[in-house]
Amino acid sequence: MILVAGPYRSGTNDDPALIEANVKQMTSASLAVYRRGHIPMMGEWVALPLIEEAGSKAMGDDIFNEIFHPIAANLIDFCDGVVRIGGASAGADYMLEVARDKGKTVYMQLEEIPEYK
């Protein structure tokens, strides 16, 4: 399993259309990971439904911050590695730091991920 780490809110000023474009980019990367024979994972897939269920009222509120990055960081325990995609993102860079601290493989490009069949 490989976590896809990229910008979510970074550079969007919380514009929903720009955030959606960032999620689309991570989802496309996830498909590429899958096609290389791995199980892709995105923190957003787990965090966003939980954030909604917990009653978050606004992006970046206390509930959002309680769940969003921490869940992705915890998911790394179950992943073999993390791939970094997209532009500037403190959150995505934090995921790389967590991955390295946990001894996980970090890929800076999708093409670095070995095929696994």
OpenMM code with the backbone's topology and positions (N, CA, C; nanometers):
from openmm import Vec3, app, unit

residues = "MET ILE LEU VAL ALA GLY PRO TYR ARG SER GLY THR ASN ASP ASP PRO ALA LEU ILE GLU ALA ASN VAL LYS GLN MET THR SER ALA SER LEU ALA VAL TYR ARG ARG GLY HIS ILE PRO MET MET GLY GLU TRP VAL ALA LEU PRO LEU ILE GLU GLU ALA GLY SER LYS ALA MET GLY ASP ASP ILE PHE ASN GLU ILE PHE HIS PRO ILE ALA ALA ASN LEU ILE ASP PHE CYS ASP GLY VAL VAL ARG ILE GLY GLY ALA SER ALA GLY ALA ASP TYR MET LEU GLU VAL ALA ARG ASP LYS GLY LYS THR VAL TYR MET GLN LEU GLU GLU ILE PRO GLU TYR LYS".split()
positions = [
    Vec3(0.0853, -0.1168, 0.0000),
    Vec3(0.0000, 0.0000, 0.0000),
    Vec3(0.0899, 0.1231, 0.0000),
    Vec3(0.0544, 0.2197, -0.0829),
    Vec3(0.1327, 0.3426, -0.0954),
    Vec3(0.0408, 0.4625, -0.0771),
    Vec3(0.0771, 0.5490, 0.0183),
    Vec3(0.0021, 0.6715, 0.0438),
    Vec3(0.0406, 0.7764, -0.0594),
    Vec3(-0.0586, 0.8387, -0.1201),
    Vec3(-0.0368, 0.9487, -0.2138),
    Vec3(-0.0498, 1.0786, -0.1354),
    Vec3(0.0587, 1.1557, -0.1315),
    Vec3(0.0618, 1.2815, -0.0569),
    Vec3(0.0796, 1.3972, -0.1546),
    Vec3(-0.0166, 1.4863, -0.1541),
    Vec3(-0.0100, 1.6045, -0.2398),
    Vec3(-0.0889, 1.7167, -0.1767),
    Vec3(-0.0895, 1.8318, -0.2413),
    Vec3(-0.1642, 1.9453, -0.1867),
    Vec3(-0.3133, 1.9164, -0.1813),
    Vec3(-0.3755, 1.9594, -0.0749),
    Vec3(-0.5205, 1.9551, -0.0623),
    Vec3(-0.5727, 2.0993, -0.0599),
    Vec3(-0.5398, 2.1724, 0.0451),
    Vec3(-0.5822, 2.3129, 0.0565),
    Vec3(-0.4767, 2.4102, 0.0068),
    Vec3(-0.3514, 2.3701, 0.0039),
    Vec3(-0.2415, 2.4607, -0.0286),
    Vec3(-0.2651, 2.5324, -0.1610),
    Vec3(-0.2483, 2.6624, -0.1573),
    Vec3(-0.2600, 2.7432, -0.2773),
    Vec3(-0.4015, 2.7622, -0.3288),
    Vec3(-0.5015, 2.7214, -0.2508),
    Vec3(-0.6396, 2.7285, -0.2984),
    Vec3(-0.7206, 2.8418, -0.2362),
    Vec3(-0.6723, 2.8994, -0.1278),
    Vec3(-0.7516, 2.9959, -0.0511),
    Vec3(-0.8875, 2.9357, -0.0157),
    Vec3(-0.8876, 2.8031, 0.0017),
    Vec3(-1.0069, 2.7238, 0.0337),
    Vec3(-1.1166, 2.7333, -0.0715),
    Vec3(-1.0785, 2.7608, -0.1967),
    Vec3(-1.1735, 2.7611, -0.3090),
    Vec3(-1.2102, 2.6160, -0.3410),
    Vec3(-1.3379, 2.5791, -0.3288),
    Vec3(-1.3783, 2.4398, -0.3499),
    Vec3(-1.3380, 2.3831, -0.4869),
    Vec3(-1.3417, 2.4636, -0.5901),
    Vec3(-1.3043, 2.4143, -0.7233),
    Vec3(-1.1558, 2.3802, -0.7292),
    Vec3(-1.0727, 2.4609, -0.6659),
    Vec3(-0.9284, 2.4339, -0.6650),
    Vec3(-0.8961, 2.3137, -0.5764),
    Vec3(-0.9660, 2.3010, -0.4648),
    Vec3(-0.9472, 2.1836, -0.3791),
    Vec3(-0.9879, 2.0579, -0.4547),
    Vec3(-1.0994, 2.0652, -0.5262),
    Vec3(-1.1445, 1.9508, -0.6068),
    Vec3(-1.0400, 1.9134, -0.7116),
    Vec3(-0.9767, 2.0134, -0.7719),
    Vec3(-0.8707, 1.9861, -0.8706),
    Vec3(-0.7528, 1.9157, -0.8040),
    Vec3(-0.7190, 1.9559, -0.6822),
    Vec3(-0.6102, 1.8895, -0.6097),
    Vec3(-0.6462, 1.7442, -0.5789),
    Vec3(-0.7701, 1.7207, -0.5371),
    Vec3(-0.8138, 1.5839, -0.5080),
    Vec3(-0.8123, 1.5009, -0.6361),
    Vec3(-0.8535, 1.5602, -0.7460),
    Vec3(-0.8517, 1.4898, -0.8756),
    Vec3(-0.7086, 1.4496, -0.9120),
    Vec3(-0.6133, 1.5383, -0.8886),
    Vec3(-0.4733, 1.5067, -0.9175),
    Vec3(-0.4245, 1.3901, -0.8309),
    Vec3(-0.4617, 1.3898, -0.7024),
    Vec3(-0.4215, 1.2791, -0.6158),
    Vec3(-0.4924, 1.1493, -0.6542),
    Vec3(-0.6181, 1.1608, -0.6969),
    Vec3(-0.6925, 1.0421, -0.7388),
    Vec3(-0.6318, 0.9834, -0.8663),
    Vec3(-0.5931, 1.0687, -0.9597),
    Vec3(-0.5266, 1.0212, -1.0820),
    Vec3(-0.3947, 0.9526, -1.0490),
    Vec3(-0.3202, 1.0101, -0.9551),
    Vec3(-0.1954, 0.9476, -0.9112),
    Vec3(-0.2237, 0.8139, -0.8440),
    Vec3(-0.3328, 0.8067, -0.7695),
    Vec3(-0.3699, 0.6809, -0.7038),
    Vec3(-0.3979, 0.5716, -0.8070),
    Vec3(-0.4614, 0.6076, -0.9159),
    Vec3(-0.4855, 0.5109, -1.0226),
    Vec3(-0.3532, 0.4637, -1.0823),
    Vec3(-0.2586, 0.5548, -1.0993),
    Vec3(-0.1269, 0.5166, -1.1503),
    Vec3(-0.0563, 0.4210, -1.0541),
    Vec3(-0.0685, 0.4461, -0.9249),
    Vec3(-0.0109, 0.3561, -0.8238),
    Vec3(-0.0745, 0.2177, -0.8368),
    Vec3(-0.2054, 0.2144, -0.8501),
    Vec3(-0.2771, 0.0880, -0.8662),
    Vec3(-0.2305, 0.0130, -0.9909),
    Vec3(-0.2144, 0.0871, -1.0978),
    Vec3(-0.1731, 0.0234, -1.2235),
    Vec3(-0.0292, -0.0263, -1.2193),
    Vec3(0.0470, 0.0180, -1.1214),
    Vec3(0.1828, -0.0347, -1.1012),
    Vec3(0.1787, -0.1579, -1.0103),
    Vec3(0.0576, -0.1971, -0.9686),
    Vec3(0.0413, -0.3198, -0.8924),
    Vec3(0.0305, -0.3025, -0.7418),
    Vec3(0.0143, -0.1803, -0.6961),
    Vec3(0.0072, -0.1520, -0.5524),
    Vec3(-0.1332, -0.1062, -0.5143),
    Vec3(-0.1622, -0.1063, -0.3865),
    Vec3(-0.2880, -0.0524, -0.3361),
    Vec3(-0.2630, 0.0941, -0.2992),
    Vec3(-0.3321, 0.1858, -0.3654),
    Vec3(-0.3147, 0.3269, -0.3295),
    Vec3(-0.3974, 0.3629, -0.2072),
    Vec3(-0.3524, 0.4637, -0.1364),
    Vec3(-0.4270, 0.5160, -0.0219),
    Vec3(-0.4129, 0.6678, -0.0230),
    Vec3(-0.5226, 0.7344, 0.0075),
    Vec3(-0.5209, 0.8796, 0.0268),
    Vec3(-0.5798, 0.9092, 0.1638),
    Vec3(-0.5143, 0.9928, 0.2402),
    Vec3(-0.5673, 1.0307, 0.3702),
    Vec3(-0.7054, 1.0923, 0.3591),
    Vec3(-0.7305, 1.1628, 0.2494),
    Vec3(-0.8601, 1.2278, 0.2284),
    Vec3(-0.9736, 1.1254, 0.2250),
    Vec3(-0.9465, 1.0077, 0.1702),
    Vec3(-1.0503, 0.9042, 0.1614),
    Vec3(-1.0996, 0.8619, 0.2994),
    Vec3(-1.0125, 0.8685, 0.3962),
    Vec3(-1.0491, 0.8282, 0.5323),
    Vec3(-1.0914, 0.9497, 0.6151),
    Vec3(-1.0160, 1.0575, 0.6044),
    Vec3(-1.0376, 1.1725, 0.6918),
    Vec3(-1.1656, 1.2498, 0.6618),
    Vec3(-1.1939, 1.2753, 0.5360),
    Vec3(-1.3054, 1.3653, 0.5040),
    Vec3(-1.4416, 1.3142, 0.5521),
    Vec3(-1.4744, 1.1861, 0.5339),
    Vec3(-1.6029, 1.1401, 0.5893),
    Vec3(-1.6072, 1.1496, 0.7423),
    Vec3(-1.4944, 1.1241, 0.8072),
    Vec3(-1.4914, 1.1341, 0.9532),
    Vec3(-1.5068, 1.2792, 0.9988),
    Vec3(-1.4437, 1.3698, 0.9276),
    Vec3(-1.4541, 1.5125, 0.9596),
    Vec3(-1.5992, 1.5577, 0.9486),
    Vec3(-1.6651, 1.5152, 0.8428),
    Vec3(-1.8068, 1.5500, 0.8259),
    Vec3(-1.8915, 1.4901, 0.9382),
    Vec3(-1.8689, 1.3627, 0.9671),
    Vec3(-1.9469, 1.2944, 1.0714),
    Vec3(-1.9245, 1.3577, 1.2086),
    Vec3(-1.8029, 1.4067, 1.2321),
    Vec3(-1.7712, 1.4673, 1.3621),
    Vec3(-1.8319, 1.6063, 1.3786),
    Vec3(-1.8885, 1.6607, 1.2700),
    Vec3(-1.9579, 1.7882, 1.2820),
    Vec3(-1.8773, 1.9107, 1.2473),
    Vec3(-1.7715, 1.8945, 1.1709),
    Vec3(-1.6934, 2.0103, 1.1284),
    Vec3(-1.7841, 2.1093, 1.0554),
    Vec3(-1.7668, 2.2348, 1.0866),
    Vec3(-1.8488, 2.3408, 1.0254),
    Vec3(-1.7724, 2.4181, 0.9182),
    Vec3(-1.6402, 2.4126, 0.9229),
    Vec3(-1.5596, 2.4885, 0.8271),
    Vec3(-1.4231, 2.4229, 0.8119),
    Vec3(-1.3733, 2.4273, 0.6894),
    Vec3(-1.2402, 2.3740, 0.6640),
    Vec3(-1.1393, 2.4466, 0.7524),
    Vec3(-1.0594, 2.3694, 0.8236),
    Vec3(-0.9587, 2.4276, 0.9113),
    Vec3(-1.0078, 2.4541, 1.0526),
    Vec3(-1.1333, 2.4171, 1.0826),
    Vec3(-1.1793, 2.4350, 1.2202),
    Vec3(-1.1147, 2.3291, 1.3097),
    Vec3(-1.1444, 2.3339, 1.4385),
    Vec3(-1.0791, 2.2432, 1.5335),
    Vec3(-1.1031, 2.0964, 1.4991),
    Vec3(-1.2256, 2.0632, 1.4584),
    Vec3(-1.2557, 1.9245, 1.4238),
    Vec3(-1.1753, 1.8814, 1.3018),
    Vec3(-1.1720, 1.9653, 1.2007),
    Vec3(-1.0938, 1.9360, 1.0803),
    Vec3(-0.9482, 1.9097, 1.1184),
    Vec3(-0.8904, 1.9993, 1.1959),
    Vec3(-0.7492, 1.9871, 1.2331),
    Vec3(-0.7222, 1.8672, 1.3233),
    Vec3(-0.8201, 1.8280, 1.4034),
    Vec3(-0.8058, 1.7103, 1.4898),
    Vec3(-0.7882, 1.5824, 1.4073),
    Vec3(-0.8491, 1.5788, 1.2888),
    Vec3(-0.8566, 1.4549, 1.2122),
    Vec3(-0.7707, 1.4547, 1.0863),
    Vec3(-0.7670, 1.5640, 1.0109),
    Vec3(-0.7149, 1.5622, 0.8740),
    Vec3(-0.5712, 1.5106, 0.8615),
    Vec3(-0.4743, 1.5805, 0.9138),
    Vec3(-0.3349, 1.5344, 0.9022),
    Vec3(-0.3037, 1.4157, 0.9938),
    Vec3(-0.3566, 1.4141, 1.1165),
    Vec3(-0.3250, 1.2995, 1.2019),
    Vec3(-0.3665, 1.1644, 1.1427),
    Vec3(-0.4805, 1.1591, 1.0756),
    Vec3(-0.5229, 1.0294, 1.0219),
    Vec3(-0.4291, 0.9845, 0.9108),
    Vec3(-0.3857, 1.0779, 0.8271),
    Vec3(-0.2924, 1.0422, 0.7196),
    Vec3(-0.1588, 0.9965, 0.7786),
    Vec3(-0.1122, 1.0664, 0.8797),
    Vec3(0.0136, 1.0270, 0.9431),
    Vec3(0.0024, 0.8872, 1.0038),
    Vec3(-0.1117, 0.8556, 1.0622),
    Vec3(-0.1318, 0.7220, 1.1187),
    Vec3(-0.1439, 0.6154, 1.0106),
    Vec3(-0.2030, 0.6500, 0.8979),
    Vec3(-0.2141, 0.5542, 0.7874),
    Vec3(-0.0777, 0.5067, 0.7387),
    Vec3(0.0220, 0.5911, 0.7518),
    Vec3(0.1565, 0.5556, 0.7053),
    Vec3(0.2064, 0.4288, 0.7746),
    Vec3(0.1618, 0.4029, 0.8963),
    Vec3(0.2004, 0.2795, 0.9648),
    Vec3(0.1633, 0.1558, 0.8834),
    Vec3(0.0565, 0.1645, 0.8065),
    Vec3(0.0046, 0.0506, 0.7322),
    Vec3(0.0485, 0.0501, 0.5855),
    Vec3(0.1270, 0.1498, 0.5474),
    Vec3(0.1730, 0.1630, 0.4089),
    Vec3(0.3200, 0.1218, 0.3980),
    Vec3(0.3558, 0.0776, 0.2786),
    Vec3(0.4955, 0.0444, 0.2514),
    Vec3(0.5748, 0.1680, 0.2139),
    Vec3(0.5043, 0.2697, 0.1648),
    Vec3(0.5722, 0.3904, 0.1234),
    Vec3(0.4752, 0.5034, 0.0989),
    Vec3(0.5323, 0.6184, 0.0633),
    Vec3(0.4570, 0.7399, 0.0333),
    Vec3(0.5129, 0.7970, -0.0956),
    Vec3(0.4219, 0.8423, -0.1838),
    Vec3(0.4651, 0.9118, -0.3046),
    Vec3(0.4167, 1.0563, -0.2945),
    Vec3(0.5058, 1.1480, -0.3241),
    Vec3(0.4770, 1.2928, -0.3180),
    Vec3(0.4451, 1.3410, -0.4578),
    Vec3(0.3303, 1.4053, -0.4727),
    Vec3(0.2933, 1.4612, -0.6021),
    Vec3(0.2554, 1.6079, -0.5846),
    Vec3(0.2442, 1.6776, -0.6960),
    Vec3(0.1904, 1.8129, -0.6964),
    Vec3(0.2863, 1.9185, -0.6466),
    Vec3(0.2283, 2.0365, -0.6248),
    Vec3(0.3065, 2.1539, -0.5869),
    Vec3(0.3283, 2.1664, -0.4380),
    Vec3(0.3544, 2.2894, -0.3983),
    Vec3(0.3868, 2.3194, -0.2593),
    Vec3(0.2748, 2.2757, -0.1656),
    Vec3(0.3145, 2.2109, -0.0552),
    Vec3(0.2179, 2.1674, 0.0454),
    Vec3(0.2916, 2.1294, 0.1724),
    Vec3(0.2700, 2.2075, 0.2771),
    Vec3(0.3325, 2.1755, 0.4055),
    Vec3(0.2815, 2.0417, 0.4573),
    Vec3(0.1528, 2.0132, 0.4369),
    Vec3(0.0955, 1.8874, 0.4838),
    Vec3(0.1556, 1.7670, 0.4135),
    Vec3(0.1696, 1.7761, 0.2807),
    Vec3(0.2288, 1.6650, 0.2052),
    Vec3(0.3750, 1.6469, 0.2439),
    Vec3(0.4450, 1.7570, 0.2633),
    Vec3(0.5845, 1.7466, 0.3062),
    Vec3(0.5948, 1.6847, 0.4453),
    Vec3(0.4987, 1.7150, 0.5302),
    Vec3(0.4952, 1.6537, 0.6636),
    Vec3(0.4773, 1.5025, 0.6522),
    Vec3(0.3950, 1.4578, 0.5573),
    Vec3(0.3756, 1.3132, 0.5386),
    Vec3(0.5078, 1.2465, 0.4997),
    Vec3(0.5895, 1.3133, 0.4200),
    Vec3(0.7209, 1.2574, 0.3840),
    Vec3(0.8106, 1.2470, 0.5071),
    Vec3(0.8064, 1.3497, 0.5902),
    Vec3(0.8861, 1.3484, 0.7139),
    Vec3(0.8434, 1.2322, 0.8035),
    Vec3(0.7132, 1.2141, 0.8189),
    Vec3(0.6615, 1.1047, 0.9006),
    Vec3(0.7038, 0.9704, 0.8416),
    Vec3(0.6906, 0.9589, 0.7103),
    Vec3(0.7278, 0.8332, 0.6432),
    Vec3(0.8751, 0.8013, 0.6661),
    Vec3(0.9608, 0.8989, 0.6503),
    Vec3(1.1051, 0.8758, 0.6711),
    Vec3(1.1334, 0.8370, 0.8153),
    Vec3(1.0676, 0.9060, 0.9100),
    Vec3(1.0864, 0.8745, 1.0521),
    Vec3(1.0433, 0.7313, 1.0841),
    Vec3(0.9455, 0.6809, 1.0092),
    Vec3(0.8942, 0.5454, 1.0318),
    Vec3(0.9649, 0.4421, 0.9452),
    Vec3(1.0690, 0.4851, 0.8723),
    Vec3(1.1471, 0.3929, 0.7908),
    Vec3(1.0773, 0.3480, 0.6630),
    Vec3(0.9808, 0.4251, 0.6176),
    Vec3(0.9077, 0.3903, 0.4965),
    Vec3(0.9798, 0.4457, 0.3737),
    Vec3(0.9551, 0.3850, 0.2601),
    Vec3(1.0129, 0.4319, 0.1351),
    Vec3(0.9390, 0.5567, 0.0899),
    Vec3(1.0140, 0.6549, 0.0437),
    Vec3(0.9561, 0.7782, -0.0091),
    Vec3(0.9904, 0.7872, -0.1567),
    Vec3(0.8878, 0.8093, -0.2364),
    Vec3(0.9037, 0.8282, -0.3808),
    Vec3(0.8693, 0.9728, -0.4129),
    Vec3(0.9508, 1.0346, -0.4955),
    Vec3(0.9261, 1.1728, -0.5348),
    Vec3(0.8591, 1.1824, -0.6716),
    Vec3(0.8487, 1.0707, -0.7394),
    Vec3(0.7802, 1.0649, -0.8684),
    Vec3(0.7122, 0.9291, -0.8795),
    Vec3(0.5999, 0.9269, -0.9487),
    Vec3(0.5278, 0.8006, -0.9676),
    Vec3(0.6145, 0.6975, -1.0381),
    Vec3(0.6976, 0.7430, -1.1294),
    Vec3(0.7808, 0.6513, -1.2077),
    Vec3(0.8846, 0.5786, -1.1225),
    Vec3(0.9130, 0.6294, -1.0035),
    Vec3(1.0088, 0.5635, -0.9138),
    Vec3(0.9496, 0.4391, -0.8484),
    Vec3(0.8180, 0.4287, -0.8466),
    Vec3(0.7519, 0.3162, -0.7802),
    Vec3(0.7712, 0.1910, -0.8640),
    Vec3(0.8308, 0.0873, -0.8072),
    Vec3(0.8520, -0.0340, -0.8849),
    Vec3(0.7194, -0.1029, -0.9165),
    Vec3(0.7175, -0.1696, -1.0297),
    Vec3(0.5978, -0.2474, -1.0644),
    Vec3(0.5936, -0.3707, -0.9762),
    Vec3(0.4755, -0.4027, -0.9311),
    Vec3(0.4555, -0.5174, -0.8425),
    Vec3(0.3374, -0.5953, -0.8990),
    Vec3(0.3655, -0.7142, -0.9435),
    Vec3(0.2585, -0.7957, -1.0054),
    Vec3(0.2478, -0.9284, -0.9367),
] * unit.nanometer
topology = app.Topology()
chain = topology.addChain("A")
for resn in residues:
    res = topology.addResidue(resn, chain)
    for name in ("N", "CA", "C"):
        topology.addAtom(name, app.Element.getBySymbol(name[0]), res)
